C-alpha cells in the first residue's frame, strides 16, 4: 500500500531516513521525481539527524516520526552541531522543532547512553515500535510523546558498556 510506506534506519541510515522526510517537506530539487503530494506514512530513526544550512524549520505537515537517541552519543549529535556552513540537527533538536509546529512524533531519549542504542530498540523496544506503527502511522493518531529512558544509578556495568570495554581493549 503506497499510503503506508514507512522508512527506518540507524546511524547513517537514520540520517538518510530523516533527511528524506525533510527534503520532502522542503519540496526541493531532490524530490522532483517523486509523485505529486508524496509523503512517507512514518519514519523511524535510531540515532539519526538532519543536515541543513539553516535552522530546522518545517513548512508542511509531515509523517509521524519515531526517534531513538542516547544523550551521550559521540558519533551522531543528540542536539545540534554547527560546522562551517552546515548544521547537523540530532534527535533532540528534531523533536523540539516538530513540537514547535505540532507535528506528531515519539522521542525515546536514553540518558547516559551513546551510539550503542542504534541496534537496541529493534529487540528491546519492539512493542513501542509496533504501537507507533499501529497508532500513529496506520490510525493516524496525532500524538506527541516524549519518553525518557534512564538507568537508575551508574550504568557502568551495563552489557553495552562491558561490550564496548572489551572491543576497545588491547586483547
NORUR-V557825 format. One line per field, one symbol per residue. ss: DSSP state (A for helix, B for strand, O for the rest). A space follows every 10 residues. Layout:
BEGIN
ss=???
END
This chain:
BEGIN
ss=OAAAOBBBBB OAAAAAAAAA AAAAAAOOAA AOOOOOOOOO OBBBBBOOBB BBOOOOOOOO OOOBBBBBBB OOOOOOOOOB BBBOOBBBBB AAAAAAAAAA OOOOBBBBBB OOOOOOAAAA AAAAOAAAAA AAAAAAAAOO OOOBBBBBBO OOOOAAAOAA AAAAAAAAOO O
END
